[in-house]
Amino acid sequence: MSFLNNFIVSALPYIPKAIVGKVSARYIAGTTLEEALSTVRRLNGRGMMATLDLLGEDVTERETAQQMKEQCVRMFEEIKNGELDSNVSIKLSQLGLKIDKELCYKNVRTIVEAAKANGNFVRIDMEDSTTTTDTLNLFRKLREEGFDNVGVVIQAYLRRSEVDVRSLVKEKANIRLCKGIYIEPPEIAFQDRDEVRRNFVFLLRVMLEGGSYVGIATHDEYLIEKSYELIQRLNLKREHYEFQMLLGVREGLRDSIVQAGHRLRVYVPYGDQWYAYSVRRLKENPEIAGYVLRAFFRGNHR
C-alpha cells in the first residue's frame, strides 16, 4: 500500500481540487475566520489551546501583503471578543519579506502591536533557509523595541540551529522547536531521520535547561517520550512549556498528551490558500493519500 500511496501523492496535481479538499478538510478549519474561530472554540472546550494560522506565503504584491496584515490584526479582536484561548502565527513571506524588508517589518510591527493591545502573542514562523537570518533579525529587532509578546521558530534539521539556539536562550526567547519540512541541501541540513531526532532532543535540552519557554512541536512519539523524560528530569512545571500539533494530525496522540496533564496547542490553519497547504500535508503523510483514492472513486460512482 505504501507504493500506491506514494503514487497517489505524485498524482495529486491531476486529481480534482474538490476531491483533495474533501480529504484535507481534517487539516483545514475552513476558508473564513469565522470557521476557524469555531474550531478554536471546540478545541478550547477539550482543554486545548490554539494558534490561528492564515494560509498563504511567498506574496509578491504589496496590496496582498497589506490585506494579510489587516486580516491578522482582526484575528486578535475576534479572539478577545470570543474569550478564546488562542494566539496567532504569521509567515514573513506573506507579509512582504520578498517584496521589501521594510514593508515586512512595518506589517509585522503593526500585528505585534495589535496583539499586545489585546493581551495576545505572535509566533513568527520559520520558512525555508533563505529566510532564516531575516526572520531572526526581525524577531530581535522587535524584542529590542520592547515587544515581549513575540516568539520565533527553530528547525532541528538545520545545522546552524545549535548556534541560533544558544543565542536565543541567552535572550530568554520564546521558541517553537520543530523538525523542519522544507527540502534543504545536505550542506545546511541533516538528511537522516535519526540525526534530526538527535538534534531535536539536544536542542530541546539546551532550551529547557536555559530557561526558555518552548513550544515542543512534533507528532513523533519518540520525541514526545524524550520530551517527557527531559521535563521530568528538570522538574518543570507545566507553565514552562507546551506541546504543539497540527489540526487533524494524530488526534489520539494529541488527546493522550492532554490527558497526561500537559498543555497542548493546536495549529488551526484556514483561508483561501488551502490547496497548497493540503498538498504539503498529504506529501508529508502518504498514508492519508489512500483516502484521496477512495474519495475519488466514491465521487465518480454516485
C-alpha positions in Angstrom: 0.0 0.0 0.0 2.9 2.3 0.6 3.8 2.3 -3.1 0.2 3.1 -4.0 0.0 5.9 -1.5 3.2 7.4 -2.8 2.0 7.1 -6.4 -1.2 8.9 -5.4 0.8 11.7 -3.9 2.8 12.1 -7.1 -0.6 12.2 -9.0 -2.1 14.9 -6.8 -1.8 17.7 -9.4 -4.1 15.6 -11.7 -6.8 14.9 -9.0 -9.7 17.4 -8.9 -9.3 20.0 -6.2 -12.8 19.2 -4.8 -11.6 15.7 -4.0 -8.4 16.9 -2.4 -10.5 19.4 -0.4 -12.8 16.7 0.8 -10.0 14.6 2.2 -7.9 17.5 3.6 -10.8 19.0 5.5 -9.4 17.4 8.6 -6.3 19.6 8.2 -8.1 22.9 7.4 -10.6 24.8 9.6 -12.2 26.4 6.6 -11.8 29.4 4.3 -13.1 32.0 6.7 -12.0 33.4 10.1 -15.4 32.6 11.5 -15.0 28.9 10.7 -11.5 28.9 12.2 -12.8 30.6 15.4 -15.5 27.9 15.7 -12.7 25.3 15.5 -10.7 27.1 18.2 -13.8 27.1 20.4 -14.2 23.4 20.1 -10.5 22.8 20.9 -10.7 25.1 23.9 -13.7 23.0 25.1 -11.5 20.0 25.0 -8.8 21.6 27.1 -6.5 22.6 24.3 -5.1 26.0 23.3 -4.8 27.1 19.7 -2.9 29.2 17.2 -4.7 30.7 14.3 -2.7 30.4 11.0 -3.9 32.4 8.0 -2.7 30.3 5.0 -0.6 31.9 2.2 3.1 32.6 1.6 5.5 34.0 -1.0 3.4 37.1 -1.5 4.7 39.2 -4.4 2.2 42.2 -4.3 2.2 44.9 -1.7 -1.6 45.1 -1.7 -1.8 41.4 -0.9 0.7 41.8 2.0 -1.3 44.7 3.4 -4.5 42.6 3.2 -2.8 39.7 5.1 -1.7 42.2 7.8 -5.3 43.5 8.1 -6.7 40.0 8.5 -4.1 39.2 11.2 -5.0 42.3 13.1 -8.6 41.4 13.0 -7.9 38.0 14.5 -6.8 39.4 17.8 -10.0 41.5 18.1 -12.1 38.4 17.4 -10.1 36.2 19.8 -10.6 38.7 22.6 -14.3 39.2 21.8 -14.9 35.5 21.8 -12.9 35.0 25.0 -10.9 32.3 23.2 -7.5 30.8 24.2 -5.6 31.3 21.0 -2.6 33.2 19.7 -1.6 33.9 16.1 1.1 32.5 13.8 2.5 34.6 10.9 4.9 34.0 8.0 7.1 36.8 6.9 6.8 35.9 3.2 3.1 36.5 3.4 3.7 40.0 4.8 6.1 41.3 2.2 9.5 39.9 3.1 10.3 39.0 -0.6 9.0 42.4 -1.8 10.6 44.8 0.6 12.1 44.1 4.1 11.0 47.5 5.5 7.4 46.9 4.3 7.5 43.4 6.0 8.9 44.9 9.2 6.1 47.6 9.4 3.4 45.0 8.7 4.7 42.7 11.4 5.1 45.5 13.9 1.5 46.5 13.4 0.4 42.9 14.0 2.5 42.6 17.2 1.2 46.0 18.4 -2.4 44.8 17.8 -1.6 41.6 19.7 -0.2 43.5 22.6 -3.2 45.8 22.8 -5.4 42.7 23.1 -3.2 40.9 25.6 -2.1 38.3 23.0 1.0 36.8 21.4 2.5 36.4 17.9 4.6 33.5 16.7 6.8 34.3 13.7 7.0 31.0 11.8 10.2 29.9 10.1 10.2 29.2 6.4 12.9 27.8 4.1 16.6 28.5 4.8 16.7 31.6 2.6 14.6 33.4 5.2 16.2 32.2 8.4 18.6 35.1 9.0 16.0 37.7 8.1 13.4 36.1 10.4 15.7 36.1 13.4 16.9 39.6 12.7 13.3 40.9 12.6 12.4 39.0 15.7 15.3 40.5 17.6 14.5 44.0 16.3 11.0 43.7 17.8 12.4 42.4 21.1 14.9 45.3 21.3 11.9 47.7 20.8 10.3 46.2 23.9 7.9 43.7 22.5 7.9 40.6 24.7 4.8 39.1 23.2 6.6 37.7 20.1 8.2 34.3 19.6 10.2 32.6 16.9 10.7 29.1 15.5 13.8 26.9 15.3 14.1 23.9 12.9 16.0 21.0 14.2 17.2 19.7 10.8 19.2 22.9 10.1 22.9 22.5 11.0 23.1 26.2 12.1 20.3 25.7 14.7 22.7 25.0 17.6 24.3 28.3 17.3 21.0 30.1 16.9 19.5 28.3 19.9 22.4 29.2 22.2 22.0 32.8 21.3 18.2 32.8 21.7 18.4 31.0 25.1 20.6 33.8 26.4 17.9 36.3 25.3 15.2 34.2 27.1 13.3 33.9 23.8 10.1 32.1 23.5 10.9 29.3 21.0 8.9 26.8 18.9 11.0 23.8 18.2 10.1 21.6 15.2 11.9 19.2 12.9 11.5 21.3 9.7 9.7 20.4 6.5 11.4 22.3 3.6 13.7 20.4 1.3 17.3 21.7 2.0 20.7 20.5 0.7 23.0 18.3 2.9 25.4 21.2 3.4 23.0 23.0 5.6 20.5 20.4 6.8 20.6 16.9 8.3 19.1 14.4 5.9 18.9 11.3 8.1 15.8 11.0 10.3 17.8 9.8 13.3 20.2 12.7 13.0 17.3 15.1 13.0 15.8 13.4 16.0 19.0 13.5 18.0 19.4 17.2 17.2 15.8 17.9 18.2 16.4 16.3 21.6 19.7 18.1 22.0 18.3 21.5 21.2 15.3 20.9 23.4 17.6 20.1 26.3 19.6 23.3 25.7 16.4 25.4 25.6 14.8 23.9 28.7 17.9 23.9 30.8 18.5 27.5 29.7 15.1 28.6 30.9 13.4 29.4 27.6 9.7 28.8 27.2 9.4 26.1 24.5 6.7 25.0 22.2 7.5 21.4 21.6 6.1 20.9 18.1 6.1 17.3 17.0 3.9 14.3 16.1 6.7 11.9 16.6 6.1 9.6 19.6 9.8 9.0 20.1 10.4 12.7 20.5 7.4 13.1 22.8 8.7 10.4 25.1 12.1 12.0 25.1 10.4 15.4 25.9 8.6 13.7 28.8 11.9 12.5 30.2 13.5 15.9 30.0 10.5 17.6 31.6 10.5 15.1 34.5 14.3 15.2 35.0 14.3 19.0 35.1 11.2 19.0 37.3 9.5 21.6 35.1 6.1 23.0 35.8 3.5 22.8 33.0 3.6 26.6 32.7 7.2 26.4 31.4 6.5 24.6 28.1 3.8 23.3 25.9 3.3 20.7 23.2 2.1 21.8 19.7 0.5 19.8 17.0 -1.3 20.4 13.7 -5.0 20.3 13.3 -6.1 16.8 12.1 -2.8 15.1 12.7 -2.5 12.2 15.2 -5.5 13.2 17.2 -5.3 10.2 19.5 -1.8 11.1 20.5 -2.8 14.7 20.9 -5.6 13.6 23.4 -3.2 11.4 25.3 -0.8 14.4 25.8 -3.6 16.4 27.3 -4.8 13.5 29.4 -1.3 13.2 30.8 -1.6 16.7 32.2 0.5 18.7 29.7 -0.5 21.9 27.9 -1.1 21.5 24.2 -1.6 23.9 21.4 -3.2 23.1 18.1 -2.3 25.0 14.9 -5.5 25.9 13.2 -4.9 26.8 9.5 -7.6 28.5 7.4 -8.0 30.6 4.3 -8.4 30.6 0.6 -4.9 29.3 0.1 -5.9 25.9 1.4 -4.9 23.8 -1.6 -1.1 24.2 -1.4 -1.1 23.6 2.3 -3.3 20.4 1.8 -0.9 19.0 -0.8 2.0 19.6 1.5 0.3 17.8 4.4 -0.6 14.9 2.1 3.0 14.6 0.9 4.2 14.5 4.5 1.6 11.8 5.3 1.4 9.5 2.3 -0.7 7.0 4.2 -3.5 9.6 4.1 -3.3 9.6 0.3 -5.3 6.4 0.2 -8.3 8.4 1.4 -7.9 10.6 -1.7 -8.3 7.5 -3.9 -11.3 6.2 -2.1 -12.9 9.6 -2.1 -12.2 9.9 -5.9 -13.9 6.6 -6.7 -16.9 7.3 -4.4 -17.3 10.7 -6.1 -17.3 9.1 -9.5 -19.7 6.3 -8.7 -22.6 8.4 -7.4 
